[in-house]
Amino acid sequence: MSKIPMKIIFYHMVVALVTIMPLHVSAALPQMTTEQILSIQEKQDWKIVDCRLNDAFNGWKLDGVEQGGHIPGATDFSANWLKIDGNEKELKETLAAKGMSKDKNIVLYDANGKDATVVAEYLESQGFGDLHYYDIKNWPVERQLQRYENYHLIVPAVIVHDILEGQTPETFPADKNIKIVEASWGEEKTSYAKGHIPTSFHINTDNIEPPTTTDPVMWMLADDDTLSEFALKFGFTKDDVVIVTGAEQMAAYRIALVLRYIGVEDVRVLNGGTLSWTLAGYELEKKSHKPSSVADFGAQIPGDPSVIDTIEEAKAGLTTPDTYTLVDNRTWDEHIGAISGYSYHKIKGRIPGSVFGYAGKTDAYSLDYFRNPDKTMRNVDEILALWQEQGIDTNKRLAFTCGSGWRAAEIFYYADVYGLKDIGVYSDGWIGWSNNGNPFVTGEPKK
């Protein structure tokens, strides 16, 4: 069994103290009424902050609330982020990005009386003084909270735990079995054997992206016949409910996207990956589980080809920029051709007509602009603001692309969680495009 980091143990000790000592930081803060919250929603010198799990902010009903979602206009700063070791610099950058400055009145809210206390203690340590508290359970039922249209597509660890305990949580059908799978590159010993969500079986991403026989080796999405064999081998049918997990979320989202393309009707991902599981205080398992194969998927494959654009569809879309945008979700250095992003791929540049859409700050394995400090999905308002800066119109068909589809798959899911309608992934990405001798450009785009 895996060990739980000391910072998480310390966090739960703080929460326990809050429980037995109610007159702690949040109890000492000025208590806000719903009427007061409504009166300051539009004021620039106030900031309303959701301190709960980001899953609650997204829409899940956690900690006994009657409504899922967040107060309109609120930002988020989750107590969960304070469990991460060595992220002080990131936390300060996050405060600034969210407009949480010391000259503003900050209203912290939660549903358990604990999360806001943890955040208040942190803010006080950073010199914040004008802090207030609101209990979200006081929010009137007749007033709608904001929640993302498809919040159910990314699942909190506590909901997965409830499923393993035999419960049927909100949004899950009571009449279907739920399959939990772990996705990662390599054989079980590479990642799965080091710890995974209990009962999950392993999927090596090579099953959907077989390595080529070329030198250097490349990994491109398999053809439909190979993906059909994959579905049967791992026991998937169109009627399944699947939760994909993994230590590296990009792998989980890549597998989830492919399962949707094949035609599995209900495919979800553990928000924050296995890190969210351990941050919740749950143990990972090391026992190996194997899938049971099936003889019939139950429908023609692919069942939902709209989620993946072929190179022909990408080329056609680029000729109609009024209705189609190819969103380049790579680092800026990859976009301008300063680096290729991959040790096994040497061609540098970008697809002509593609628009920079952000990804990570360092390399091809980072997604800083789309993740919170605990690797959960970032507040969509902040993602949309980044795209607006680049002139990306979300009313058009957005085809996300990166090097070979991993980063783009995660971003696709986040866009879908929010509720964008006409979206997909150009799966072959920069590697597939440039390897086939297609034109490309380098340098900074002309404004």
N, C-alpha and C positions, 0 to 999 in steps of 0.2 A: 504493500500500500504506500502511496506517496505521502511525503511529509507536508504539512501546512506551514508556509513561511511565518516567521516570527511576527512580522508586521501585521499579518491578518489576525494572529492570536491576540496581539496587543489591541487591535481595533475592537475585537469582540469583548475584551476586558473593559474597554472604555464604554461600550454599549451596555454591558452588564452593570457598570457603575451608574450609568444614567438611569437604568431601570429601577435600581434600588434607592437612588438618590434623586428624586424628581426635581428638587430645587437646584438644578444644575444650570448650565449656560443658557439653554433655550428657555427654561422656565423663568430665568431672570431677565430675559429680553422683553421689551414691550410687546404685548400681545395684540395682533391686528384682528379686527373684525372683517367679515365679508364686505360690509359697506365701505370700510376704509380701503380695502384692496381695490374695489371697483372705482373708488374716487382717485386713486393714484396710478391707475393702469397706463395712462397716456402721459404722465409727467416725466420729463427728461431727467429730473434729479432723483428719481426712484428706480430701483431695479428689483424685479420679482424673480426669485431664484428657486427652482425645483431641486431639492437636495436628495431625492429618492433615486432608486435604480433608474437608468435611462429607459428601461422597458416600461416602467410606469409612466414616464414622460411620453413615451411613444403611444401608449394606449392600453396596456395591460392593467387589469384590476388587481393590484397587489395591496397587501396590508389592510384588507377589509374595506376598501373604498367602494362606493356605489357606482362611480363612474371611472372609466379609465381615461387617461390623457392629462394634459397640463392646462394651467390657467392661461387664457389667451394673452399673448404678449410676453409670457415668462421665458426666461432662458433657463439653462440647466447647469448645475455644478454638483455632481453626485458625490455623496459621502464615499461611495465605492472607489472613487479615484484616489482617495487618500490612503488606500491600502497598498498602493504600489510603491515599492522601494525605489529610491533614486530618481524620482520624477519631479523634483522641486522646480527645476527650470521650466519644464513643460507646464506645470500647474500655474506658474506665474504668467507664462505666455497665454494660457487659457483664460485667466482672469482678464487680461488686457483685451483679448479677442472678443470677449463677451461684454465688454464695457462695464465690468465690475471694478469701479475705482473708489478710492477712499473718500472722495468728496460727495458720494451719493449715499442715499438711504437704501439699505439692502434689506429686503424682506425674504427671509428663508422659510420655506415651507416643506413639510413632510406629512406622512400619515401615521408614523409610529412613535413620534416624540423623541426619536433618537438621531435620525440622519441629520436633521438641522443642527442639532447640538454638536455633532462631529464637525460639520462644516463651519459653524460659528467659532469653535475653538481654533480651527485653522485660520480663519479670517482675522480673528483677534490677534493671533501670533504674527500676522502680516501687517498689523497696524490699522485694521478696519475698526471703526468705532460705532457708526450709526447702523446697528443691526436690529432687526425686528423679526418677530415670529408669527407664522400663521399655520393653523391646522387645516389641511386640505379636506379633512372629513367634515368640516363646517360648510364646505361649498354647497350651495343649494342644488338639489337634484334638477330643478327646472331650468337652471342655467347650464348650458352645454360647455363642457371642457373641450379643448382641441385635442384631437388624436389623429394619427396618420391612418389613412384609409385602409391600408393593408398591414397594419402593425403586427398582425398575427404571423407574418412570414418570418420574422426573427423572434426567437423564443428565449425567455429568461431561464437561467439555471433552475430557479425554484419551480418553474412549471415542468421542466424535464424531470426534476426530482419527484414532483407530485405524480407524474405519469408512472414512474418506476415504483411508486407506492400504491399503484392500482387505481388512482383517481382519474377522472375525466375532466380536465380543466376547460375553461372557457375557450371557445372557437374550435375545439377538437370534437370530431364526431364520436358518439358513444358506440357506434356499431362497427368500427373498424380497428384493426390492430395497427399499432404504431411501431415502425421500424426505426431504430436509432443506429446510425452508421458513423464510423470515423473515417475521414478522408485525409490522406497524406501521401507524399511521394515516397516510394520505396517499399520494401518488404516490412513485415510487422516489426522486426527488430529495430528499424530505423526510428520510429516514433511511437507507434501503437503500443508496443511492448513496454514502453516507459511509463505508460499510464493513459487511460482513456475513460470515457463515460461508461459506467456499468452497463452491461448487456450489449454494448455496441460491437459490431464487427467491422473489420478493416477493409477499406478499398484503396488499393494502390492506384494513384492517378495515371500510371502507365496503362491501365486498362482502358482508359478513354482517350489517352494520348500516347499511343505506342511509340517508343523511340525509333527513329529512322535508322537505316543502315548506312547513312551518309557519314562523311567525316568533314566537319564535326557533326555529332549527333544532334538532331532536333526533335522537338516534341510538338506535334500538331494534332488537332482533333481528328479522331478516327472517322472512317466512313460509316454510313448508316448500317451496313451489314455487320460491321464489327461492334457497333453500339448495340445492335439487337442481340448479339451473342452475349455481350456484357450484361444486359438487362436480365436475360434468362439465367445466366451463370450465378448472378447475385440475388436471384429470387424476386426481382421487381415486377410488379404489374401496374397497370394504369390506375387501379383503384387504391393503391397504397397511400398511406400517410407516412412520410419519411422526414426525420429530423437528422440533418447532417451536422456533424461536430468535427473538431480537430484542433490540434495545437496551433497550426497555421491556418488562419481563417480563409485565406485566399484559396487554398486547396478545397476547403469545405464548400465555398461558394461556387467554385469551378464545377465540382461534382453535382451540386444542387442545380446549377444551370443546365447541365447536360441531362440530368434526370427530367427536368421540365421539357427540354427539347425532345427527348424520347417520347414523352407523353404521360409521365407520372403526374397525376392531377393535383396532389397536395404535397409540396416539397418545401420544407422550412429549414432554417439554420439556427444553431445555438448562437445567440448574440454574445459576442465576446469570446467565443471558442471555449476551450477547456480552461482557460484562465478564469472565465466567469464562474466556472464550477468550483474551482479551488478558492476563489475569493468569497464565495458563498459559504465556505467552510465544509464543503463536501469532499469526500475522498475519491480519488481516481482508482480505477481497477486495473490489474495487470493480467487477469485471466483472459485467455484467447477464446473468442467466439467465432463460429463459422456460419455463413449464410446457407440457406437451403435453396437449391436451384428450383426453377419452375419450367414447365414445358410450354407455357403460353403466356405472353405478355397481356393479351386481352384486347389489343388494338393494333392498328398499323403504326409502324415506327418510320419517321418521326411523327409524334402526335401534335407537337406545337412548334413547327419550323420557324415561326415568326420571331422567336427569341434569339435566333442566331442568323446573322447575315453572312452569306457567302461572299467571296471576293467579287463575283459578278454583280451581286446586289449592292455591294459597297461602291463599286465603280459607277453603277447606274445612279445610285443616290447622289454621288458627288456631282453629277451633271444637273441636278435639280436642287441647288442650295436654298431655294425658297421653301422647300418642304422637308429637307433632309440635312442633318448635321452629323458628321463623323467626329466624335469627341475623343481627342487624344488624351487618354488617362495614363500618361507617363510623367517622369520628372521633367522639369524644364530643360535640363541638359540633354536628355534624350530627344525632346521635342525639337531643339535647335540643331541637333546633330553633333554636339560636343562629345557625347559618348553613345555607345550602342545600347548600354544597359545590361548586356549579357556577356559573360566570359566566352560563350560558345558561338556568339554571333558578332561579326565584325562590321557589318554595314551600318553606317550612321545616317540619321536623317528622319524625315517624317513624310507622311502621305500628303501630296499636294491637295489643298482644300480642307484638310483636317483642322480642327480648332482645339487649341490647348484647353484641357478641362481639369487639370490638376491630378495629382496622385500622392506621391510621397515627397519628402524633402531630401532623401539621401540616395536611394538606389531603387532597383526594380522590385525589391521585396518590401517596400515601405508604402504606407497609405496614410501618412500623417494628416492630410487634409480631409480625410473622410472618417477618421476614428477618434474617439475619446481616449483619455489616458489608460482606461481599462480595456481598450480595443473594441468597445461597443460602437454602434453606429452614431455618428455625430449628428447633432441637431440639424435638421434639414434646412432650416432657414439660413444657416451659415453656409451650407453646401450651395444652395441656390444663389446666395450672394456672390460666391466665387464665380459661378457660371455667368451671372449677370455681368460681372466685370469683364468677362471675355466675349460678351455679346451672344451667348448661347441662349437661344429661344426654346423654351421647354414645350412650346406648342407644336414644334416640328418633330419629325421622326428623329430621335436621338439614337445613334448607333455608337455604343461605347467600344473603345479599342485600346489595346496597350501593346505589349510585346508579343504575347501569345494567348491572351485571354483570361489570365488569372485575376489581375487587378480589375479588369473590366467587368468580370462576373460579379465581384463583390459590389461594385458601384451600381451595376444593373439592379441588384437586389435592393439597394438602398433607395434608388429611384422608384422602384416598384412599391416598396413599403410606403413611401410618401403618397403614391397614387398617380404618378405620371403614366400616361396611357400608351403612347406609341414609342416603345423603346425596344432595343435589342442589343446584341453584341456582335461586332465584326470579329469573329473568333480567331481567325488566323493572324490578325494583328500585323504589327510592323515586320515581324520575322517572316510570316507567310508572304506579305506583300513584297518585301525587298528580295527575298530568295527567288521570286519568280520574274525578276528582271523588270519590274514596273518602275515608272519614273518616281523620283523623290526629290525633295528640296532640303536645304540646310540653312542655317542662319536664323536670325530673329524675324518673325513675320512682319510684313509691312503693315502699318496701321492705316 
